[in-house]
């Protein structure tokens, strides 16, 4: 019985988490926020190259909260992968970028990963 309760507690914590894949110029709903990917910059080192610097993936986002949500209604965010010093200050974070063209990112609102 105790193990069942532990599993249910873990699953309930993940129920609100969402992940979306987004390409530049596209808009999606993530929870109660409308998220638009404005710009994406990828300076990461290609897998087959030897680089001095690993580089980073940077996304500029416009986030519009649903009416009635607390806090500012509209925000501009800049998220990086690997995460920058502001990790945890935003409600969203970059999870990764699938291989291939066009360049896309995966965003999440789950910080418990």
C-alpha positions as CSV (number, residue, x, y, z in Angstrom):
1,X,0.0,0.0,0.0
2,X,2.8,2.4,0.9
3,X,4.5,1.8,-2.5
4,X,1.2,2.5,-4.3
5,X,0.9,5.8,-2.5
6,X,4.5,6.8,-3.4
7,X,3.8,6.1,-7.1
8,X,0.6,8.1,-7.0
9,X,2.3,11.0,-5.4
10,X,5.1,11.0,-8.0
11,X,2.6,10.8,-10.9
12,X,0.4,13.6,-9.5
13,X,3.5,15.9,-9.4
14,X,4.2,15.3,-13.0
15,X,0.6,15.7,-14.2
16,X,1.0,19.5,-14.7
17,X,4.3,19.2,-16.6
18,X,4.1,19.9,-20.4
19,X,6.6,19.7,-23.2
20,X,6.3,21.2,-26.7
21,X,8.4,21.3,-29.8
22,X,8.6,24.7,-31.4
23,X,10.2,26.2,-34.5
24,X,10.9,29.9,-35.1
25,X,7.8,32.0,-35.8
26,X,5.5,29.3,-34.4
27,X,3.1,29.8,-31.4
28,X,1.8,27.1,-29.0
29,X,0.0,27.0,-25.7
30,X,2.1,25.6,-22.8
31,X,-0.1,25.3,-19.7
32,X,-1.9,28.7,-19.3
33,X,0.7,30.6,-21.4
34,X,0.9,31.3,-25.1
35,X,4.5,30.9,-26.2
36,X,6.0,32.3,-29.5
37,X,9.5,31.4,-30.5
38,X,10.8,34.7,-32.0
39,X,14.5,33.8,-32.7
40,X,16.7,30.8,-32.3
41,X,20.5,30.9,-32.4
42,X,22.6,27.7,-32.4
43,X,26.4,28.1,-31.8
44,X,26.9,24.5,-30.6
45,X,29.8,22.5,-31.8
46,X,28.8,19.9,-34.4
47,X,29.1,16.3,-33.1
48,X,31.8,15.4,-35.6
49,X,34.0,18.5,-34.9
50,X,36.7,19.2,-32.4
51,X,35.8,22.6,-30.9
52,X,37.5,24.7,-28.2
53,X,34.1,25.9,-27.0
54,X,30.9,23.7,-26.8
55,X,28.7,26.6,-27.7
56,X,25.1,27.1,-26.8
57,X,21.5,27.1,-28.0
58,X,19.7,30.4,-27.4
59,X,15.9,31.0,-27.8
60,X,14.1,34.4,-27.6
61,X,10.5,33.9,-26.6
62,X,7.4,36.0,-26.2
63,X,5.2,34.6,-23.4
64,X,1.6,35.9,-23.0
65,X,-0.2,34.7,-19.9
66,X,-3.9,33.9,-20.0
67,X,-6.3,36.6,-18.7
68,X,-6.6,36.5,-14.9
69,X,-3.2,34.8,-14.3
70,X,-1.0,36.5,-11.7
71,X,2.1,38.4,-12.7
72,X,2.9,40.4,-15.9
73,X,0.7,39.5,-18.9
74,X,3.5,39.7,-21.5
75,X,7.1,38.9,-21.1
76,X,10.2,38.4,-23.3
77,X,12.4,35.6,-22.2
78,X,15.9,34.5,-23.4
79,X,16.6,30.9,-22.6
80,X,19.9,29.0,-23.2
81,X,21.0,25.5,-23.3
82,X,23.1,24.8,-21.3
83,X,21.0,26.8,-18.9
84,X,22.4,30.1,-17.9
85,X,22.6,31.7,-14.4
86,X,18.9,32.6,-14.5
87,X,17.8,29.0,-14.5
88,X,14.8,28.6,-12.3
89,X,13.8,32.3,-12.5
90,X,11.6,31.7,-15.5
91,X,8.6,29.4,-15.7
92,X,10.0,27.7,-18.8
93,X,13.3,26.1,-19.8
94,X,14.9,24.6,-22.9
95,X,15.1,20.8,-22.8
96,X,16.8,20.1,-26.1
97,X,16.8,20.4,-29.8
98,X,15.9,17.5,-32.1
99,X,18.3,16.7,-34.9
100,X,17.5,17.9,-38.5
101,X,16.2,20.9,-40.3
102,X,14.5,23.2,-39.7
103,X,16.1,23.9,-36.3
104,X,13.5,23.4,-33.5
105,X,13.6,23.4,-29.7
106,X,11.8,21.5,-27.0
107,X,10.4,23.7,-24.1
108,X,9.1,22.5,-20.8
109,X,7.4,24.0,-17.7
110,X,8.7,21.1,-15.5
111,X,11.7,22.0,-13.3
112,X,11.7,18.6,-11.4
113,X,13.6,16.7,-14.1
